[in-house]
Amino acid sequence: MRGYPLRYQSGEERALVTLEQRYYTNWYPLRLARVGAAVFFDGGRVWDRDAFNSQNLGWLRDVGFGLRLSLTRSGLGSVGHIDFAFPLDGDPSIDPFQLLVGVQSTF
């Protein structure tokens, strides 16, 4: 879940739904990376197998948008992801948004 801190919920089982719409551009700055964007929704929860002794942590949802950089000069075929995710649930102790930066093999 991109809108929540790492290990915000814990458990042995999980359910996750991700909806993402990607947008491709023809922008190719300095011939280093092809630029694209994405908007997304994540929803999910975790739980333990022992349902009698575990607390119900509930479903979490987030929305966000991101920048995608297809690194054309990389021999690995990797894509840089810069995502801004906004949690819709959870307690007030978490930040109002999460910034995630990473490299993946897909756009």
ChimeraX attribute file (.defattr): number of C-alpha atoms within 10 A of each C-alpha:
attribute: neighborCount
match mode: 1-to-1
recipient: residues
	/A:1	22
	/A:2	22
	/A:3	28
	/A:4	23
	/A:5	13
	/A:6	9
	/A:7	8
	/A:8	9
	/A:9	15
	/A:10	13
	/A:11	14
	/A:12	9
	/A:13	10
	/A:14	12
	/A:15	10
	/A:16	13
	/A:17	12
	/A:18	13
	/A:19	10
	/A:20	14
	/A:21	10
	/A:22	14
	/A:23	12
	/A:24	12
	/A:25	9
	/A:26	8
	/A:27	11
	/A:28	14
	/A:29	9
	/A:30	7
	/A:31	10
	/A:32	13
	/A:33	18
	/A:34	18
	/A:35	19
	/A:36	19
	/A:37	18
	/A:38	18
	/A:39	17
	/A:40	18
	/A:41	20
	/A:42	20
	/A:43	19
	/A:44	15
	/A:45	19
	/A:46	18
	/A:47	18
	/A:48	15
	/A:49	11
	/A:50	10
	/A:51	9
	/A:52	8
	/A:53	8
	/A:54	11
	/A:55	10
	/A:56	12
	/A:57	13
	/A:58	12
	/A:59	13
	/A:60	19
	/A:61	21
	/A:62	21
	/A:63	21
	/A:64	20
	/A:65	17
	/A:66	19
	/A:67	19
	/A:68	22
	/A:69	20
	/A:70	23
	/A:71	18
	/A:72	15
	/A:73	11
	/A:74	11
	/A:75	7
	/A:76	10
	/A:77	13
	/A:78	17
	/A:79	21
	/A:80	19
	/A:81	21
	/A:82	18
	/A:83	22
	/A:84	19
	/A:85	24
	/A:86	20
	/A:87	24
	/A:88	16
	/A:89	14
	/A:90	16
	/A:91	8
	/A:92	7
	/A:93	6
	/A:94	14
	/A:95	12
	/A:96	12
	/A:97	18
	/A:98	17
	/A:99	14
	/A:100	13
	/A:101	12
	/A:102	9
	/A:103	15
	/A:104	12
	/A:105	10
	/A:106	11
	/A:107	18
